[in-house]
Amino acid sequence: MDLSALPVWLSTALVVVDYVVKFVAVGLVPENRRPSSSQAWLLLILLVPVVGLPLFLLIGSPYVRGRRHRLQQRANRELGAATAALPALPAGLAPRQALVGLVELNRNLTGLPLTSGTSHGLHFHYEDSIAAMAAAVDEAVERVHVEIYIVAWDETTDVFFSALARAVRRGVRVRLLMDHLGSRGYPGWRRLGRRLTAIGVEWRLMMPLRPWRGELRRPDLRNHRKLVVVDDRRAFMGSQNMIDASYLKRRNRRAGRLWRDCNIELSGPVVDQVHAVFALDWYSETGELLELAPHEPTTEVAEGATAMQLVPSGPGYTTVPNLRLFTSLVHGARERLVVVSPYFVPDEALELAITTAALRGVSVELFVSERADQFMVHHAQRSYYEELLEAGVRIRALPRPYVLHSKYMTVDGSCAVFGSSNMDMRSFHLDYEITLLGFGERFVADLDALSEHYRGLSTEITLDAWRRRSLPSRYLDNVMRLTSALQ
């Protein structure tokens, strides 16, 4: 803008406002924020204040405020009070001593204690996983609760929705939550709600953004959880959305692009924790308090059960439980660490923990997609590869057209985490996620077997080859890395 063409008083006022905005930003932006995030926001505000300041005011805080914040704080207090009398380490289920502190950390952050659960196996064949959930729904007697980020009723998912319809006809009460912005961009969205209502499903949108209805929320905060609970006794959770593996996009079908996902099927007391997460989210969207039917306390451990602990996270928590869990696990690794993450954009602490583990002799493997489905994340992720490779991390890429979407980590063959959370800034700060921490040989062995499957499909990225990538590619990687810190 040519200030000389403006009246003196107006040009002077604009200059003063510009300096005031920058002065205030320097003192305000860094508060309770990571240095890298502060620097990125300040760079945007100082260079382009007309864009940077409104954007910061809109999405600059990594935490939810208002009613949802109050609900989360209340839920944390009530969970803490309800579980205060439960032992820190249930009899017969204590993990090795080195991991006891990790269990206590999770409990302090979320209110959920270590409990028991039985894994009925992983479902990593896409259609088979949906069929398994449909089969469980067909056995429902009282209620079915579904909470999934992306929901679409298509040829692949019809088996699941048909099972829901049969359940309703039997008198089962079916409730369904789906993320508004997560689901609305896919074919069939306009009539999805009507179809669900027609079969008797009680459905609600999570984090709806509909200003014309008075629902004005931050568009960057989303509910990314994926879970199904049947009669409070059987649960599914993991990375899989309820949509065809091509995500119904023409460009994906032309390229043969398919998502590779994984769900775990659970029973036992851990299902109570999964259901409590659904109940809180249902209450947040509807105001309806659901009656929980927890398992009866017992000192006996069911055959095949192992120690498990659910770790919910999201902008309602100010303590980033999933990031603390991942970082603590990496620091505790002694022999072998396997990380599977479709979107790997770590913060400084997690990156340092992983490279340090490799440098102290831990065998570290990172599984990623050769080509991620999101342009910015794809290049931001690649910007970390050279540092990881130099430290000795082995990076394996699942070749295109497949998109690796499973999310888990295994440590020393003794424990693992599995769920909806990526290892990126969005999952740490902006998305509601659930992660399952599990101990025991079978739980970890199933995930190790899945890693072996991915290993057979993947190609390894070597340091020499990576250093020879083109300058334009390197430039894009570095530019996109800057955007990852804008939290």
C-alpha positions in Angstrom: 0.0 0.0 0.0 1.3 3.5 -0.9 0.9 5.4 2.4 1.9 8.7 0.8 -1.4 8.8 -1.0 -3.3 8.7 2.2 -4.1 11.5 4.6 -1.3 12.1 7.1 -3.5 11.2 10.1 -4.6 7.9 8.4 -1.1 6.8 7.3 0.3 7.6 10.8 -2.5 5.6 12.4 -1.8 2.6 10.2 1.9 2.7 11.0 1.1 2.9 14.8 -1.4 0.0 14.6 1.2 -2.1 12.6 3.8 -1.6 15.3 1.4 -2.2 18.1 0.2 -5.5 16.6 3.8 -6.7 16.2 4.8 -5.5 19.6 1.8 -7.3 21.3 2.4 -10.4 19.2 6.0 -10.8 20.3 4.9 -10.9 23.9 1.6 -12.8 23.4 2.3 -15.6 20.9 5.1 -17.5 22.8 2.9 -18.0 25.9 2.7 -21.7 26.7 3.8 -22.6 23.2 6.6 -24.5 21.7 9.5 -22.3 20.4 9.1 -23.7 16.9 5.4 -23.0 16.8 6.0 -19.5 18.3 8.6 -18.7 15.6 6.3 -19.8 12.8 3.4 -17.8 14.0 5.5 -14.7 14.6 7.0 -15.0 11.2 3.6 -15.1 9.6 2.2 -12.2 11.7 5.3 -10.0 11.3 5.6 -10.5 7.6 1.9 -10.5 6.6 0.0 -9.2 9.6 -3.3 -8.7 7.6 -3.3 -12.5 7.2 -1.3 -13.8 10.1 -3.2 -12.0 12.9 -6.7 -13.0 12.0 -5.5 -16.6 11.4 -3.8 -16.7 14.8 -6.9 -15.3 16.5 -9.0 -18.0 14.7 -7.0 -21.1 15.1 -3.9 -20.1 17.1 -4.8 -21.8 20.3 -4.2 -25.6 20.4 -6.9 -26.1 23.0 -10.7 -26.1 23.0 -12.4 -23.4 25.0 -15.9 -22.8 26.5 -18.4 -25.6 27.0 -16.3 -28.4 25.6 -13.4 -27.5 27.9 -15.7 -27.4 30.9 -17.1 -30.8 29.9 -13.7 -32.3 29.5 -12.5 -31.0 32.9 -15.6 -32.3 34.6 -15.2 -35.7 32.9 -11.6 -35.9 34.0 -12.6 -35.1 37.6 -15.4 -37.6 37.6 -13.3 -40.3 36.1 -10.6 -39.7 38.6 -13.1 -39.9 41.5 -14.7 -43.0 40.1 -11.5 -44.9 39.6 -9.6 -43.6 42.7 -10.2 -46.8 44.7 -9.0 -49.0 41.9 -5.5 -50.4 42.3 -2.7 -48.9 40.2 -1.6 -52.3 39.1 -4.3 -55.0 39.1 -3.3 -58.3 40.5 -1.6 -60.6 38.0 -1.4 -57.9 35.3 1.5 -55.7 36.4 3.9 -54.8 33.5 7.6 -54.9 34.0 8.9 -52.5 36.6 10.4 -50.1 34.0 6.9 -49.4 32.6 5.0 -48.9 35.9 5.7 -45.2 35.8 4.2 -44.9 32.3 1.0 -46.5 33.5 0.8 -44.0 36.4 1.5 -41.1 33.9 -1.4 -42.1 31.8 -3.7 -42.3 34.8 -2.7 -38.9 36.0 -3.3 -37.4 32.6 -6.6 -39.0 31.7 -8.1 -40.5 34.9 -8.2 -44.0 33.3 -6.3 -46.8 35.2 -4.6 -49.9 34.0 -7.2 -52.6 33.5 -7.6 -56.0 31.7 -8.7 -56.8 28.3 -8.7 -59.6 25.8 -7.7 -59.1 22.2 -9.6 -61.1 19.7 -7.1 -60.3 17.0 -6.3 -57.6 14.4 -8.5 -57.0 11.4 -6.2 -55.6 8.7 -8.0 -56.8 5.5 -10.2 -53.8 4.8 -13.5 -55.5 3.8 -13.0 -58.3 6.3 -12.7 -55.7 9.1 -16.0 -54.1 8.2 -17.6 -57.6 8.0 -16.3 -58.4 11.5 -17.9 -55.3 12.9 -21.2 -56.1 11.1 -21.1 -59.6 12.5 -20.7 -58.2 16.0 -23.6 -55.9 15.5 -25.8 -58.8 14.3 -25.2 -60.3 17.8 -26.3 -57.1 19.6 -29.1 -57.4 22.1 -29.4 -54.0 23.8 -27.3 -51.2 22.1 -24.7 -50.4 19.6 -22.6 -47.3 19.7 -20.5 -46.1 16.7 -18.1 -43.2 16.6 -16.1 -42.8 13.4 -14.4 -39.8 11.9 -15.4 -40.4 8.2 -18.7 -42.2 7.5 -20.1 -43.0 4.0 -22.7 -45.5 3.0 -21.3 -47.1 -0.1 -21.1 -50.6 -1.6 -18.3 -51.6 0.7 -19.9 -50.3 3.9 -23.4 -51.4 3.1 -22.9 -54.7 5.0 -22.3 -52.6 8.2 -25.3 -50.3 7.8 -27.5 -53.3 6.9 -26.5 -54.9 10.1 -27.4 -51.6 12.0 -30.8 -51.7 10.3 -31.4 -55.3 11.4 -30.3 -54.4 14.9 -32.8 -51.6 15.1 -35.6 -53.9 13.8 -34.7 -56.3 16.7 -35.2 -53.5 19.2 -31.5 -52.6 19.6 -30.8 -48.9 20.2 -28.2 -47.7 17.8 -26.4 -44.4 18.2 -23.8 -43.0 15.7 -21.4 -40.1 15.8 -19.5 -38.9 12.8 -17.3 -35.9 12.3 -19.0 -33.1 10.3 -16.2 -31.8 8.2 -14.5 -35.2 8.1 -17.5 -36.8 6.4 -19.2 -34.1 4.4 -16.7 -34.1 1.5 -17.5 -37.6 0.2 -20.1 -38.9 -2.2 -23.5 -39.6 -0.7 -23.2 -37.1 2.1 -26.3 -35.1 1.2 -28.6 -38.1 1.8 -26.6 -40.0 4.4 -28.5 -38.5 7.3 -31.8 -39.3 5.8 -30.8 -42.9 5.1 -29.6 -43.3 8.7 -32.8 -41.8 10.1 -34.9 -44.1 7.8 -33.3 -47.2 9.3 -33.8 -45.9 12.9 -30.3 -44.9 13.8 -29.9 -42.0 16.2 -27.1 -40.0 14.7 -25.3 -36.8 15.5 -22.5 -34.8 13.9 -19.3 -34.3 15.9 -17.9 -30.8 16.0 -20.5 -29.4 13.6 -19.7 -26.2 11.7 -23.1 -24.7 10.8 -23.2 -21.0 11.6 -26.8 -20.7 10.2 -27.8 -23.0 13.1 -25.7 -21.3 15.7 -23.0 -24.0 15.5 -19.9 -21.9 15.0 -16.8 -23.8 16.0 -13.1 -23.7 15.0 -12.8 -25.6 11.7 -9.4 -27.0 12.5 -10.5 -28.9 15.6 -11.8 -32.3 14.7 -12.9 -35.6 16.3 -10.7 -38.2 14.7 -11.7 -41.2 16.8 -12.8 -44.6 15.4 -14.7 -47.0 17.6 -17.6 -49.4 17.8 -19.1 -50.7 21.1 -21.6 -53.6 21.1 -23.7 -54.2 24.3 -20.9 -52.7 26.4 -19.1 -56.1 26.0 -17.4 -56.0 22.6 -15.4 -53.1 21.1 -13.5 -52.3 17.9 -11.0 -49.5 17.6 -8.2 -48.5 15.3 -7.5 -46.4 12.2 -10.2 -47.5 9.8 -13.0 -45.1 8.7 -16.3 -46.4 7.6 -15.8 -45.8 3.9 -14.6 -47.7 0.8 -10.8 -48.3 0.7 -10.6 -45.9 -2.3 -12.3 -43.2 -0.3 -14.7 -42.9 -3.2 -12.5 -40.4 -5.1 -12.2 -40.7 -8.9 -8.5 -39.8 -8.8 -7.9 -42.6 -6.3 -9.8 -45.2 -8.4 -7.9 -44.1 -11.5 -4.6 -44.5 -9.7 -5.6 -47.8 -7.9 -5.0 -46.0 -4.6 -6.3 -48.0 -1.6 -6.0 -47.3 2.1 -4.3 -50.0 4.3 -5.9 -50.0 7.8 -6.2 -52.0 10.9 -8.7 -52.5 13.7 -8.5 -54.5 16.9 -11.4 -56.4 18.5 -11.6 -56.3 22.3 -13.6 -57.7 25.2 -13.3 -57.4 28.9 -13.1 -54.4 31.3 -11.1 -52.3 28.8 -14.3 -52.0 26.8 -15.7 -49.9 29.7 -13.0 -47.3 29.0 -13.8 -47.3 25.2 -17.4 -46.9 26.0 -16.7 -44.0 28.5 -15.0 -42.1 25.7 -18.1 -42.6 23.5 -20.4 -41.5 26.3 -18.5 -38.3 26.8 -18.5 -37.4 23.1 -22.2 -38.3 22.9 -22.9 -36.0 25.8 -20.9 -33.2 24.3 -23.0 -33.3 21.1 -26.4 -34.1 22.5 -26.5 -33.3 26.2 -27.8 -36.8 26.9 -26.1 -38.7 29.7 -25.7 -42.4 28.9 -25.9 -45.1 31.5 -22.7 -47.1 31.7 -22.8 -50.8 32.5 -19.2 -51.5 33.7 -17.9 -55.0 34.3 -18.1 -56.2 37.8 -14.8 -55.8 39.7 -13.0 -59.1 40.2 -9.6 -60.2 41.3 -9.6 -63.0 38.7 -8.1 -62.4 35.3 -9.9 -63.9 32.4 -8.1 -66.5 30.3 -6.3 -64.8 27.5 -6.6 -61.3 29.1 -3.7 -59.0 29.4 -3.0 -55.6 30.9 -4.4 -52.7 28.9 -5.0 -48.9 29.3 -6.9 -46.6 27.1 -5.4 -43.1 26.5 -7.8 -40.5 25.1 -6.3 -37.3 23.9 -7.3 -34.1 22.2 -7.7 -30.3 22.5 -9.8 -30.8 25.6 -6.6 -32.0 27.3 -3.9 -29.4 28.0 -1.3 -32.1 28.7 -1.1 -33.8 25.3 -1.4 -37.4 26.7 -0.7 -39.2 23.4 2.6 -37.2 22.8 3.8 -37.9 26.3 2.9 -41.6 26.0 4.8 -41.9 22.7 7.8 -40.0 23.8 8.0 -42.0 27.1 7.8 -45.3 25.3 10.6 -44.3 22.9 12.8 -43.3 25.8 12.1 -46.6 27.5 13.0 -48.7 24.4 16.1 -51.0 25.0 16.3 -53.3 22.0 13.7 -52.8 19.3 11.3 -50.0 18.3 8.8 -50.1 15.4 6.8 -47.0 14.5 4.0 -47.2 11.9 2.5 -43.8 11.1 1.0 -42.5 7.9 1.6 -38.9 8.9 4.9 -38.6 10.7 5.6 -35.0 11.6 7.0 -35.2 15.2 7.7 -32.3 17.5 11.2 -31.7 18.8 10.9 -33.9 21.8 9.6 -37.0 19.9 12.1 -36.6 17.1 15.0 -36.3 19.6 13.8 -39.3 21.5 13.7 -41.5 18.3 17.1 -40.4 17.0 18.6 -40.8 20.5 17.2 -44.3 20.7 18.8 -45.2 17.4 22.1 -43.7 18.4 22.2 -45.7 21.6 21.9 -48.9 19.8 18.1 -49.5 19.6 17.0 -51.1 16.3 14.5 -48.5 15.1 12.2 -48.9 12.1 9.7 -46.3 10.7 7.0 -47.4 8.3 5.4 -44.7 6.1 3.7 -44.4 2.7 5.9 -43.8 -0.3 3.3 -41.2 -1.3 1.0 -39.7 1.4 -2.5 -38.6 0.3 -2.0 -35.1 1.6 0.5 -32.8 -0.3 1.6 -30.6 2.6 1.9 -33.5 5.1 3.7 -35.6 2.6 6.5 -33.0 2.1 6.6 -31.9 5.7 7.2 -35.6 6.7 9.9 -36.1 4.2 11.9 -33.2 5.6 12.7 -35.3 8.7 14.0 -38.3 6.8 17.6 -37.2 6.5 18.1 -36.6 10.2 16.4 -40.0 11.0 18.6 -41.9 8.5 21.8 -40.2 9.7 20.9 -41.4 13.3 20.5 -45.0 12.0 16.7 -45.2 11.8 15.6 -47.6 9.0 12.7 -46.1 7.0 10.5 -48.4 5.0 8.0 -47.0 2.5 4.8 -48.8 1.4 4.9 -48.2 -2.3 2.2 -46.3 -4.2 -0.7 -46.7 -5.0 -1.3 -48.0 -1.4 -1.7 -45.5 1.4 -0.5 -46.9 4.8 -3.0 -45.7 7.3 -2.4 -48.0 10.3 -1.1 -46.3 13.4 0.9 -48.1 16.1 4.2 -48.6 17.9 5.8 -51.7 19.4 8.6 -51.6 22.0 11.0 -54.5 22.8 8.3 -57.2 22.2 6.8 -56.3 25.5 4.3 -53.5 25.0 2.6 -51.6 22.2 0.3 -48.7 21.4 -2.4 -48.8 18.8 -5.2 -46.5 17.8 -6.4 -43.5 15.8 -3.5 -41.2 16.6 -0.9 -40.2 14.0 2.5 -39.0 15.1 2.0 -35.4 13.9 1.1 -32.0 15.3 -2.5 -32.3 14.4 -3.0 -35.6 16.3 -1.1 -34.2 19.3 -2.9 -30.9 19.6 -6.0 -30.5 17.3 -7.7 -33.9 16.9 -9.6 -35.9 19.5 -7.9 -39.4 19.4 -7.9 -42.7 21.3 -4.8 -44.9 21.8 -4.6 -48.3 23.4 -1.6 -49.2 25.5 -1.3 -53.0 25.7 1.1 -55.4 27.3 1.6 -59.1 26.8 3.1 -61.4 24.2 0.0 -62.0 22.0 -1.0 -58.3 21.8 2.5 -57.3 20.7 3.1 -60.4 18.6 0.0 -59.6 16.5 1.3 -56.2 15.7 4.8 -57.5 15.0 3.3 -59.9 12.5 1.5 -57.0 10.8 4.8 -55.1 10.7 6.4 -58.2 9.0 3.6 -58.1 6.5 4.3 -54.4 5.7 8.0 -55.1 5.7 7.5 -57.6 2.9 5.6 -55.0 0.8 7.8 -52.0 1.5 11.0 -50.6 0.0 13.8 -49.2 2.2 14.9 -45.6 1.8 18.7 -45.3 2.1 20.6 -42.3 3.2 22.7 -42.2 -0.1 19.6 -42.4 -2.3 17.8 -39.8 -0.1 20.6 -37.3 -0.4 20.4 -37.5 -4.2 16.8 -36.3 -4.4 16.2 -33.2 -6.6 16.6 -29.6 -5.4 13.0 -28.7 -6.1 11.9 -31.7 -4.0 14.2 -30.7 -1.2 12.9 -27.1 -1.4 9.3 -28.2 -1.1 10.0 -30.5 1.8 11.7 -27.6 3.7 8.9 -25.1 3.0 6.2 -27.5 4.1 8.1 -28.3 7.3 7.5 -24.7 8.4 3.7 -25.2 8.2 3.9 -28.1 10.5 4.7 -25.8 13.5 1.6 -23.6 13.1 -0.2 -25.0 16.1 
